[in-house]
Amino acid sequence: NGDRGRRKSARRPRKITTKKITRRKTKISYLVCHMEKYHKQEVSPVEEENERDETFEADNPQIDSERTKNNYHMNSNAFGGYTEFINKRLKELGLKPRKDAVVMNSFVVGSDKEFFDNITKMQQYSFFSDCAKFFEERYGQENVISAVVHLDETTPHMHLNLIPITPD
């Protein structure tokens, strides 16, 4: 046997210390980004809802008209209205889209309610500012029609509208 001649050492039992590891439970929030495409005749109703004031009669029961005054713009190029802005921009580019062409992409950007409940108003502003900058850098600031933050609903979110201009 291979153990012959070897002396077995007596081991002292090692003292095992245990440490309780506590982990902070962190809920990970998520980003919501939803996009819809609109034709020219569909732009006006979108503008009415996005640019609403306290007198807007909403079908959406989540809209609290008492809080509508707290909505704010991150970007508003459409001083004469969305349709006028779109027509002007298309003319600048020398484009004459077909009647059935998509002339506006509308994005809704936000997160879950818990995310917004746990950040300051300044952090919330920075969040939406960063989102608006992303779209401006990706699609061109000159193509962004409007970016308006709605605080008058259950969860804060931003409606960002742009003209989908492609290089080709």
C-alpha positions as CSV (number, residue, x, y, z in Angstrom):
1,N,0.0,0.0,0.0
2,G,1.4,3.4,-0.9
3,D,0.6,4.9,2.5
4,R,3.1,2.7,4.3
5,G,6.0,4.4,5.8
6,R,4.2,7.8,5.7
7,R,3.3,9.4,8.9
8,K,-0.2,10.7,9.1
9,S,-0.1,14.2,10.4
10,A,-2.7,15.2,13.0
11,R,-4.6,18.1,11.7
12,R,-6.1,20.5,14.0
13,P,-9.6,21.4,13.0
14,R,-9.7,24.7,11.3
15,K,-11.9,27.3,12.7
16,I,-14.4,28.3,10.0
17,T,-15.7,31.8,10.2
18,T,-18.8,32.7,8.3
19,K,-19.6,36.1,7.1
20,K,-23.1,37.1,6.4
21,I,-23.2,38.7,3.0
22,T,-25.9,41.2,2.6
23,R,-26.9,42.4,-0.8
24,R,-28.8,45.5,-1.5
25,K,-31.9,44.6,-3.4
26,T,-32.0,46.8,-6.5
27,K,-34.8,46.8,-8.9
28,I,-33.6,47.4,-12.4
29,S,-35.8,49.8,-14.3
30,Y,-36.3,49.6,-18.0
31,L,-36.5,52.1,-20.8
32,V,-39.6,52.3,-22.9
33,C,-39.4,53.5,-26.5
34,H,-42.4,53.1,-28.7
35,M,-42.6,54.4,-32.2
36,E,-45.5,55.0,-34.6
37,K,-45.5,56.3,-38.2
38,Y,-47.9,59.0,-39.4
39,H,-49.1,60.2,-42.8
40,K,-49.7,63.8,-43.5
41,Q,-53.5,63.7,-42.6
42,E,-52.8,62.0,-39.3
43,V,-50.3,64.7,-37.9
44,S,-52.8,67.2,-36.6
45,P,-54.5,65.0,-34.0
46,V,-51.1,63.9,-32.7
47,E,-50.1,67.5,-32.3
48,E,-53.3,68.4,-30.5
49,E,-52.6,65.7,-27.9
50,N,-48.9,66.3,-27.5
51,E,-49.2,70.0,-27.3
52,R,-52.2,70.0,-25.1
53,D,-53.1,72.7,-22.5
54,E,-55.5,72.6,-19.5
55,T,-58.5,73.0,-21.8
56,F,-57.7,69.8,-23.8
57,E,-60.6,67.3,-23.6
58,A,-58.9,64.0,-23.4
59,D,-60.3,60.5,-24.0
60,N,-57.5,59.2,-21.9
61,P,-58.6,58.9,-18.3
62,Q,-55.0,58.9,-17.1
63,I,-54.6,62.6,-18.1
64,D,-55.0,64.9,-15.1
65,S,-55.7,68.4,-16.6
66,E,-54.8,70.0,-13.2
67,R,-51.2,68.8,-13.8
68,T,-51.0,69.7,-17.6
69,K,-49.4,73.0,-16.7
70,N,-46.3,71.0,-15.5
71,N,-45.6,69.6,-19.0
72,Y,-42.6,71.1,-20.7
73,H,-40.6,71.1,-24.0
74,M,-37.1,69.7,-24.5
75,N,-37.2,70.9,-28.1
76,S,-39.9,72.7,-30.1
77,N,-39.0,73.6,-33.7
78,A,-42.7,73.7,-34.8
79,F,-43.7,77.2,-33.8
80,G,-46.3,77.4,-36.5
81,G,-47.5,73.8,-36.0
82,Y,-46.3,70.3,-36.9
83,T,-47.7,70.3,-40.4
84,E,-46.2,73.7,-41.3
85,F,-42.8,72.6,-40.0
86,I,-43.0,69.4,-42.0
87,N,-44.0,71.3,-45.2
88,K,-41.2,73.8,-44.7
89,R,-38.5,71.2,-44.0
90,L,-39.5,69.1,-47.0
91,K,-39.4,72.2,-49.2
92,E,-35.9,73.1,-47.9
93,L,-34.8,69.6,-48.9
94,G,-36.5,69.8,-52.3
95,L,-38.6,66.7,-51.5
96,K,-42.1,66.0,-52.8
97,P,-43.3,62.8,-51.0
98,R,-46.1,60.7,-52.3
99,K,-49.5,61.2,-50.8
100,D,-49.2,57.9,-48.9
101,A,-45.7,58.7,-47.5
102,V,-44.9,58.6,-43.8
103,V,-44.0,62.2,-42.9
104,M,-43.6,61.9,-39.1
105,N,-42.3,59.3,-36.7
106,S,-43.6,59.7,-33.2
107,F,-41.7,58.2,-30.3
108,V,-42.9,57.8,-26.7
109,V,-39.9,57.5,-24.4
110,G,-40.0,56.8,-20.6
111,S,-39.4,54.2,-17.9
112,D,-41.4,52.6,-15.1
113,K,-43.1,54.6,-12.4
114,E,-40.7,53.4,-9.7
115,F,-37.8,54.8,-11.6
116,F,-39.3,58.3,-11.7
117,D,-40.4,58.0,-8.1
118,N,-36.8,57.5,-7.0
119,I,-35.1,60.3,-8.8
120,T,-35.0,64.1,-8.4
121,K,-36.7,66.5,-10.7
122,M,-33.3,67.5,-12.0
123,Q,-32.3,63.9,-12.7
124,Q,-35.7,63.4,-14.5
125,Y,-34.9,66.5,-16.6
126,S,-31.4,65.1,-17.4
127,F,-32.9,61.7,-18.4
128,F,-35.3,63.3,-20.9
129,S,-32.6,65.7,-22.1
130,D,-30.3,62.8,-22.8
131,C,-33.1,61.0,-24.7
132,A,-33.8,64.1,-26.8
133,K,-30.1,64.5,-27.6
134,F,-29.9,60.9,-28.7
135,F,-32.6,61.5,-31.3
136,E,-31.2,64.8,-32.4
137,E,-27.7,63.3,-33.0
138,R,-29.1,60.2,-34.7
139,Y,-31.7,61.9,-37.0
140,G,-30.6,65.5,-37.1
141,Q,-31.8,68.3,-34.8
142,E,-33.2,70.1,-37.8
143,N,-35.6,67.1,-38.4
144,V,-36.9,67.0,-34.8
145,I,-40.4,68.6,-34.8
146,S,-41.1,68.6,-31.1
147,A,-40.0,66.9,-27.8
148,V,-42.5,67.4,-25.0
149,V,-42.5,65.8,-21.6
150,H,-45.8,64.9,-20.1
151,L,-46.1,65.0,-16.3
152,D,-49.9,65.0,-16.3
153,E,-50.3,61.3,-16.6
154,T,-49.6,58.3,-14.3
155,T,-45.9,58.0,-15.4
156,P,-43.7,60.8,-16.8
157,H,-42.8,60.3,-20.5
158,M,-41.7,62.2,-23.5
159,H,-43.3,62.5,-26.9
160,L,-40.6,63.1,-29.6
161,N,-41.8,63.7,-33.1
162,L,-39.4,63.9,-36.1
163,I,-39.4,63.8,-39.9
164,P,-37.9,60.5,-41.0
165,I,-35.3,61.8,-43.5
166,T,-32.9,59.2,-44.9
167,P,-29.7,59.9,-46.9
168,D,-31.0,58.1,-49.9
